[in-house]
Amino acid sequence: MITKNEIKRKKKEKRKKRKNDSAEAGIKRKKERRLIITLIGLMRSRI
Protein backbone atom coordinates (compact mmCIF):
# COMPACT_ATOMS: atom_id res chain seq x y z
CA MET A 1 0.00 0.00 0.00
CA ILE A 2 1.25 3.48 -0.94
CA THR A 3 1.23 5.98 1.92
CA LYS A 4 0.02 9.55 1.64
CA ASN A 5 3.56 10.85 2.17
CA GLU A 6 4.85 8.88 -0.82
CA ILE A 7 2.16 10.36 -3.04
CA LYS A 8 3.01 13.85 -1.79
CA ARG A 9 6.71 13.31 -2.46
CA LYS A 10 6.04 12.11 -6.03
CA LYS A 11 3.86 15.15 -6.69
CA LYS A 12 6.57 17.47 -5.35
CA GLU A 13 9.20 15.86 -7.59
CA LYS A 14 6.94 16.23 -10.63
CA ARG A 15 6.33 19.89 -9.81
CA LYS A 16 10.09 20.50 -9.44
CA LYS A 17 10.78 18.88 -12.80
CA ARG A 18 8.10 20.98 -14.49
CA LYS A 19 9.51 24.17 -12.91
CA ASN A 20 13.01 23.36 -14.15
CA ASP A 21 11.77 22.62 -17.67
CA SER A 22 9.85 25.89 -17.88
CA ALA A 23 12.87 27.83 -16.58
CA GLU A 24 15.12 26.28 -19.23
CA ALA A 25 12.56 27.04 -21.92
CA GLY A 26 12.40 30.67 -20.75
CA ILE A 27 16.19 31.01 -20.93
CA LYS A 28 16.18 29.54 -24.44
CA ARG A 29 13.44 31.96 -25.53
CA LYS A 30 15.40 34.93 -24.13
CA LYS A 31 18.54 33.86 -26.02
CA GLU A 32 16.58 33.47 -29.26
CA ARG A 33 15.00 36.91 -28.85
CA ARG A 34 18.42 38.47 -28.23
CA LEU A 35 19.80 36.82 -31.38
CA ILE A 36 16.90 38.13 -33.48
CA ILE A 37 17.39 41.67 -32.09
CA THR A 38 21.13 41.61 -32.89
CA LEU A 39 20.42 40.31 -36.42
CA ILE A 40 17.92 43.12 -37.06
CA GLY A 41 20.49 45.64 -35.73
CA LEU A 42 23.16 44.29 -38.08
CA MET A 43 20.81 44.49 -41.07
CA ARG A 44 19.86 48.09 -40.25
CA SER A 45 23.48 49.17 -39.86
CA ARG A 46 24.34 47.66 -43.26
CA ILE A 47 21.66 49.57 -45.18
C-alpha positions as CSV (number, residue, x, y, z in Angstrom):
1,M,0.0,0.0,0.0
2,I,1.2,3.5,-0.9
3,T,1.2,6.0,1.9
4,K,0.0,9.6,1.6
5,N,3.6,10.9,2.2
6,E,4.9,8.9,-0.8
7,I,2.2,10.4,-3.0
8,K,3.0,13.9,-1.8
9,R,6.7,13.3,-2.5
10,K,6.0,12.1,-6.0
11,K,3.9,15.2,-6.7
12,K,6.6,17.5,-5.4
13,E,9.2,15.9,-7.6
14,K,6.9,16.2,-10.6
15,R,6.3,19.9,-9.8
16,K,10.1,20.5,-9.4
17,K,10.8,18.9,-12.8
18,R,8.1,21.0,-14.5
19,K,9.5,24.2,-12.9
20,N,13.0,23.4,-14.1
21,D,11.8,22.6,-17.7
22,S,9.8,25.9,-17.9
23,A,12.9,27.8,-16.6
24,E,15.1,26.3,-19.2
25,A,12.6,27.0,-21.9
26,G,12.4,30.7,-20.7
27,I,16.2,31.0,-20.9
28,K,16.2,29.5,-24.4
29,R,13.4,32.0,-25.5
30,K,15.4,34.9,-24.1
31,K,18.5,33.9,-26.0
32,E,16.6,33.5,-29.3
33,R,15.0,36.9,-28.9
34,R,18.4,38.5,-28.2
35,L,19.8,36.8,-31.4
36,I,16.9,38.1,-33.5
37,I,17.4,41.7,-32.1
38,T,21.1,41.6,-32.9
39,L,20.4,40.3,-36.4
40,I,17.9,43.1,-37.1
41,G,20.5,45.6,-35.7
42,L,23.2,44.3,-38.1
43,M,20.8,44.5,-41.1
44,R,19.9,48.1,-40.2
45,S,23.5,49.2,-39.9
46,R,24.3,47.7,-43.3
47,I,21.7,49.6,-45.2
